[in-house]
Amino acid sequence: MDKSGKVEKLVVYGRNECHLCQQMIMGLQQRKTQIAFDFEVIDIDNDPILTARYNDKIPILIALPDQIEICHHFLNLQALDDYLVKIR
């Protein structure tokens, strides 16, 4: 939850058979051992709108509900940390 009371949610949009997606997910799981946050993984191939929107950018880490892009293709730990500090 951020300072305004909005619930923040991190989402990784990706594909099941994507090695970059798996690397980002593993990196996020490792970071969770140091900083408390939650994230969800959504397979864009199950939604044509998400496929059209993110097809060339996966994996992409987005903060909802504001659709803030934290990083894409590779996990940027500095961008993630900056975002998490900003909302706390």
Backbone hydrogen bonds in HBPLUS format (Angstrom, degrees):
<---DONOR---> <-ACCEPTOR-->    atom                        ^
c    i                          cat <-CA-CA->   ^        H-A-AA   ^      H-
h    n   atom  resd res      DA  || num        DHA   H-A  angle D-A-AA Bond
n    s   type  num  typ     dist DA aas  dist angle  dist       angle   num
A0002-ASP N   A0006-LYS O   2.91 MM   4  5.60 157.1  1.96 158.8 164.4     1
A0005-GLY N   A0002-ASP O   3.01 MM   3  5.42 161.8  2.04 114.6 120.4     2
A0009-LYS N   A0064-LEU O   3.03 MM  55  5.03 156.3  2.09 144.1 144.6     3
A0064-LEU N   A0009-LYS O   2.66 MM  55  5.03 173.4  1.67 159.6 161.4     4
A0040-GLU N   A0010-LEU O   2.94 MM  30  6.40 146.1  2.06 143.2 152.5     5
A0011-VAL N   A0062-ILE O   2.82 MM  51  5.26 158.7  1.86 156.0 162.8     6
A0062-ILE N   A0011-VAL O   2.85 MM  51  5.26 167.1  1.87 157.0 160.3     7
A0012-VAL N   A0040-GLU O   2.79 MM  28  6.20 161.7  1.83 162.4 168.9     8
A0042-ILE N   A0012-VAL O   2.86 MM  30  6.17 167.5  1.88 162.7 164.5     9
A0013-TYR N   A0060-ILE O   2.97 MM  47  5.39 161.7  2.00 156.0 157.9    10
A0060-ILE N   A0013-TYR O   3.11 MM  47  5.39 152.8  2.19 144.5 152.8    11
A0014-GLY N   A0042-ILE O   3.00 MM  28  6.30 161.7  2.03 158.9 161.9    12
A0044-ILE N   A0014-GLY O   2.79 MM  30  5.74 158.8  1.84 163.8 169.8    13
A0022-GLN N   A0018-CYS O   3.05 MM   4  6.41 158.4  2.10 151.1 156.7    14
A0023-GLN N   A0019-HIS O   2.98 MM   4  6.22 152.1  2.06 143.3 150.9    15
A0024-MET N   A0020-LEU O   2.98 MM   4  6.24 156.6  2.03 146.8 152.5    16
A0025-ILE N   A0021-CYS O   2.95 MM   4  6.21 164.4  1.98 155.1 159.2    17
A0026-MET N   A0022-GLN O   2.93 MM   4  6.11 163.2  1.96 148.8 153.4    18
A0027-GLY N   A0023-GLN O   2.94 MM   4  6.11 156.8  2.00 145.6 152.3    19
A0028-LEU N   A0024-MET O   2.89 MM   4  6.17 154.9  1.96 150.6 157.3    20
A0029-GLN N   A0025-ILE O   2.91 MM   4  6.17 157.3  1.96 150.1 156.5    21
A0030-GLN N   A0026-MET O   2.96 MM   4  6.20 153.7  2.03 147.5 154.4    22
A0031-ARG N   A0027-GLY O   2.94 MM   4  6.17 155.2  2.00 144.9 152.0    23
A0032-LYS N   A0028-LEU O   2.94 MM   4  6.16 144.5  2.07 146.1 155.1    24
A0033-THR N   A0030-GLN O   3.12 MM   3  5.58 152.3  2.20 107.7 115.8    25
A0034-GLN N   A0031-ARG O   2.87 MM   3  5.37 157.5  1.92 115.6 123.1    26
A0035-ILE N   A0031-ARG O   2.95 MM   4  6.17 156.8  2.00 156.4 164.1    27
A0046-ASN N   A0043-ASP O   3.24 MM   3  6.00 169.6  2.25 119.5 122.7    28
A0047-ASP N   A0044-ILE O   3.07 MM   3  5.53 166.8  2.09 118.7 121.2    29
A0051-THR N   A0047-ASP O   2.93 MM   4  6.20 158.4  1.98 156.7 163.9    30
A0052-ALA N   A0048-PRO O   2.98 MM   4  6.11 160.7  2.02 142.2 146.8    31
A0053-ARG N   A0049-ILE O   2.98 MM   4  6.16 152.3  2.06 143.9 152.0    32
A0054-TYR N   A0050-LEU O   2.86 MM   4  5.86 165.2  1.88 155.0 157.7    33
A0055-ASN N   A0051-THR O   2.95 MM   4  4.98 136.0  2.15 141.3 143.4    34
A0057-LYS N   A0054-TYR O   2.88 MM   3  5.19 152.9  1.95 118.0 127.1    35
A0073-HIS N   A0059-PRO O   2.66 MM  14  5.05 150.6  1.75 156.8 164.6    36
A0061-LEU N   A0071-CYS O   2.84 MM  10  5.44 168.6  1.85 159.8 163.7    37
A0070-ILE N   A0061-LEU O   2.84 MM   9  5.53 166.2  1.85 158.1 162.0    38
A0063-ALA N   A0068-ILE O   2.78 MM   5  5.00 158.1  1.83 141.9 149.5    39
A0067-GLN N   A0063-ALA O   2.95 MM   4  5.51 111.5  2.43 138.0 156.1    40
A0068-ILE N   A0063-ALA O   3.04 MM   5  5.00 147.5  2.15 146.3 145.2    41
A0074-PHE N   A0072-HIS O   2.78 MM   2  5.49 144.9  1.90  98.9  90.0    42
A0080-LEU N   A0076-ASN O   2.98 MM   4  6.29 158.4  2.03 154.2 161.0    43
A0081-ASP N   A0077-LEU O   2.83 MM   4  5.99 169.6  1.84 151.9 154.8    44
A0082-ASP N   A0078-GLN O   2.85 MM   4  5.98 161.4  1.88 149.1 154.7    45
A0083-TYR N   A0079-ALA O   2.99 MM   4  6.12 156.4  2.04 143.0 149.1    46
A0084-LEU N   A0080-LEU O   2.91 MM   4  6.18 166.7  1.93 157.6 160.9    47
A0085-VAL N   A0081-ASP O   2.92 MM   4  6.07 158.2  1.97 152.7 158.1    48
A0086-LYS N   A0082-ASP O   3.06 MM   4  6.15 154.8  2.12 142.4 149.4    49
A0087-ILE N   A0083-TYR O   3.15 MM   4  6.46 147.0  2.27 151.7 159.2    50
A0088-ARG N   A0085-VAL O   3.30 MM   3  5.40 148.0  2.41 100.0 109.1    51
